[in-house]
Amino acid sequence: MIDKIKKYLADVRIELGKVIWPSKAELRESSTIVVILSLLLATFTFSIDFILNRILQFIL
């Protein structure tokens, strides 16, 4: 059992060595894009909800 765990951890270490980690600039850029798109989606969802709510209030 211990040998299996050691092999697993060794394999994990090998696979992590193959990973290409983003630079700080790439990470910052990607994070900015995610935040902006999330805010846009939230605004869009709020707008649609608000409009549909007003339409339903007018009908009912």
C-alpha positions, 0 to 999 in steps of 0.5 A: 500500500505504501509503495502505491502511494509513493508511486502515485506521488512520484507520478504527480510530481512528474506530471506537475513538472510538465505543466506550463504555468502562466506568468504574472502578466498572463494571469493578471490579464486572464483574471481581468477578462474573467471579472469584466465578463462576469460583471457584463453577464451579471448586468445583462441578467439583471437587466433582463430580469428587471424588464421581464418583471416590469412586463409581468407587473403591467400584465398582472 
